[in-house]
Amino acid sequence: MTDPQSLANALREAQRTAREVVVDGDRWLVYELPAMPFDRRSSPSLVFESEHAMRRVRDFPSGWRLLSDTELFALSWAV
């Protein structure tokens, strides 16, 4: 999956299956992005995307979809 079209398709699919979380009136899409070929860590990321910001978390539980909105959003602040 190294060509630009494949990368774009992977991103669209991840966003299509995103979970929506609303925190303090801000809508966040949360989705798991597979490891990309150019990523030296070669690991998936949990992406938190809003109109104003984007966060990427590398260490997240496999059952992240089962977390409450509060628990899930707290992951976006993990260091």
Backbone as numpy.savetxt, mean C-alpha at the origin, in Angstrom:
# Nx Ny Nz CAx CAy CAz Cx Cy Cz
8.53 -8.97 -14.99 7.68 -7.79 -14.99 8.57 -6.55 -14.99
9.32 -6.36 -16.03 10.23 -5.21 -16.04 9.80 -4.13 -17.03
8.91 -4.45 -17.95 8.53 -3.41 -18.89 7.55 -2.43 -18.24
7.56 -1.18 -18.67 6.72 -0.14 -18.05 5.23 -0.49 -18.03
4.75 -1.14 -19.06 3.32 -1.49 -19.11 2.96 -2.51 -18.03
3.82 -3.49 -17.80 3.57 -4.47 -16.75 3.58 -3.83 -15.37
4.50 -2.91 -15.16 4.57 -2.20 -13.88 3.31 -1.37 -13.66
2.86 -0.69 -14.70 1.64 0.12 -14.61 0.43 -0.77 -14.33
0.38 -1.93 -14.96 -0.74 -2.86 -14.74 -0.74 -3.37 -13.30
0.43 -3.67 -12.76 0.52 -4.15 -11.37 0.03 -3.07 -10.40
0.40 -1.82 -10.66 -0.04 -0.72 -9.80 -1.55 -0.54 -9.89
-2.10 -0.56 -11.10 -3.55 -0.41 -11.27 -4.32 -1.53 -10.57
-3.82 -2.75 -10.68 -4.49 -3.88 -10.03 -4.45 -3.74 -8.51
-3.31 -3.32 -7.98 -3.19 -3.12 -6.54 -4.16 -2.03 -6.08
-4.25 -0.94 -6.82 -5.15 0.15 -6.46 -6.61 -0.27 -6.59
-6.90 -1.10 -7.59 -8.27 -1.56 -7.81 -8.78 -2.38 -6.62
-7.91 -3.12 -5.99 -8.31 -3.96 -4.86 -7.99 -3.31 -3.51
-7.76 -2.01 -3.53 -7.38 -1.28 -2.32 -8.51 -1.27 -1.30
-8.11 -1.13 -0.07 -9.06 -0.93 1.03 -9.10 0.56 1.31
-10.28 1.07 1.52 -10.43 2.50 1.82 -10.58 2.70 3.32
-9.82 3.67 3.84 -9.85 4.02 5.25 -10.03 5.53 5.34
-10.93 5.98 6.19 -11.11 7.42 6.39 -10.63 7.75 7.80
-9.65 8.66 7.86 -9.06 9.08 9.14 -9.08 10.59 9.20
-9.71 11.13 10.22 -9.82 12.59 10.39 -10.33 13.27 9.13
-11.28 12.64 8.46 -11.89 13.21 7.27 -11.09 13.01 5.99
-9.90 12.44 6.09 -9.08 12.18 4.90 -9.28 10.75 4.44
-9.49 10.59 3.15 -9.68 9.27 2.55 -8.32 8.71 2.15
-8.01 7.51 2.62 -6.76 6.84 2.29 -7.07 5.54 1.57
-6.35 5.26 0.51 -6.40 3.95 -0.12 -5.22 3.17 0.41
-5.45 1.94 0.80 -4.39 1.09 1.33 -4.33 -0.16 0.46
-3.16 -0.42 -0.08 -3.01 -1.60 -0.94 -1.61 -2.16 -0.86
-1.54 -3.44 -1.20 -0.26 -4.14 -1.17 0.34 -4.10 -2.58
1.52 -3.58 -2.65 2.22 -3.47 -3.93 3.29 -4.56 -3.97
3.27 -5.39 -5.01 4.28 -6.45 -5.08 5.68 -5.86 -5.25
6.67 -6.67 -4.95 8.05 -6.22 -5.11 8.28 -5.85 -6.57
8.95 -4.74 -6.78 9.25 -4.28 -8.13 10.69 -4.67 -8.49
10.95 -4.88 -9.76 12.28 -5.33 -10.17 13.41 -4.36 -9.81
13.11 -3.09 -9.74 14.13 -2.08 -9.44 14.31 -1.86 -7.94
13.50 -2.54 -7.13 13.56 -2.39 -5.67 14.63 -3.31 -5.11
15.68 -2.73 -4.57 16.80 -3.54 -4.09 16.43 -4.43 -2.92
15.34 -4.12 -2.23 14.92 -4.95 -1.09 14.09 -6.15 -1.54
13.56 -6.09 -2.73 12.77 -7.20 -3.30 11.69 -7.71 -2.36
10.97 -6.79 -1.76 9.87 -7.18 -0.87 8.64 -6.35 -1.18
7.46 -6.91 -0.93 6.24 -6.14 -1.16 6.14 -4.98 -0.17
5.30 -4.02 -0.50 5.07 -2.86 0.35 3.59 -2.69 0.57
3.25 -2.15 1.73 1.88 -1.74 1.98 1.86 -0.24 1.77
1.07 0.21 0.83 1.04 1.61 0.43 -0.21 2.28 1.01
0.00 3.44 1.60 -1.08 4.28 2.11 -1.08 5.53 1.25
-2.14 5.76 0.52 -2.18 6.86 -0.46 -3.40 7.73 -0.22
-3.15 9.04 -0.06 -4.25 9.99 0.08 -4.04 11.09 -0.96
-4.93 12.05 -0.95 -4.80 13.17 -1.89 -3.53 13.98 -1.62
-3.07 14.00 -0.37 -1.96 14.86 0.02 -0.66 14.16 0.37
-0.72 12.84 0.53 0.49 12.14 0.98 0.48 10.69 0.54
1.65 10.10 0.60 1.78 8.67 0.32 2.83 8.11 1.28
2.52 6.97 1.86 3.46 6.31 2.77 3.61 4.87 2.32
4.80 4.34 2.53 5.06 2.95 2.16 5.65 2.23 3.37
5.03 1.10 3.71 5.45 0.31 4.86 5.93 -1.04 4.36
7.10 -1.44 4.79 7.66 -2.71 4.33 7.41 -3.86 5.30
7.29 -3.55 6.57 7.08 -4.59 7.57 5.63 -4.52 8.02
4.82 -5.44 7.51 3.39 -5.43 7.83 2.89 -6.87 7.91
1.84 -7.09 8.69 1.32 -8.45 8.84 0.62 -8.94 7.57
0.71 -10.23 7.32 0.06 -10.78 6.13 -1.46 -10.62 6.20
-2.01 -10.58 7.39 -3.45 -10.40 7.55 -3.87 -8.96 7.74
-3.18 -8.03 7.10 -3.45 -6.61 7.30 -4.89 -6.24 6.94
-5.51 -6.97 6.04 -6.90 -6.65 5.66 -7.89 -6.94 6.80
-7.47 -7.72 7.78 -8.33 -8.07 8.90 -8.23 -7.06 10.04
-7.28 -6.15 9.98 -7.10 -5.15 11.04 -8.22 -4.12 10.99
-8.50 -3.53 12.14 -9.47 -2.43 12.17 -8.84 -1.23 11.45
-9.67 -0.27 11.09 -9.15 0.93 10.43 -8.08 1.61 11.28
-8.32 1.69 12.58 -7.38 2.34 13.49 -6.06 1.58 13.53
-6.13 0.26 13.66 -4.91 -0.56 13.71 -4.14 -0.46 12.38
-4.88 -0.50 11.29 -4.25 -0.44 9.98 -3.55 0.90 9.79
-4.24 1.98 10.10 -3.65 3.29 9.89 -2.42 3.50 10.78
-2.45 2.91 11.97 -1.29 3.02 12.88 -0.05 2.42 12.23
-0.21 1.42 11.38 0.94 0.83 10.67 1.64 1.87 9.80
0.89 2.83 9.28 1.48 3.81 8.37 2.45 4.74 9.08
2.41 4.76 10.41 3.31 5.60 11.18 4.48 4.82 11.76
4.52 3.52 11.48 5.61 2.68 12.02 6.95 3.11 11.44
7.95 3.03 12.26 9.31 3.37 11.79 10.18 2.15 11.71
